[in-house]
């Protein structure tokens, strides 16, 4: 199963809103714990180590690119 990078949600804004709402009122630590639990639950749901590794690589690349863009703007 290849990694899907396009939205699979009929209403992507609803998915984003659900995640944001889940964090509302949480401390920074609790929010990080929620993220970690959500990642592990969804990784288990995917159940494909190759897809998981590809997603990790993509997420890291996006973080690096975002950090580089922020540095260039300063």
Helices and strands as residue ranges (DSSP letters): H 12-23, H 28-46, H 49-73
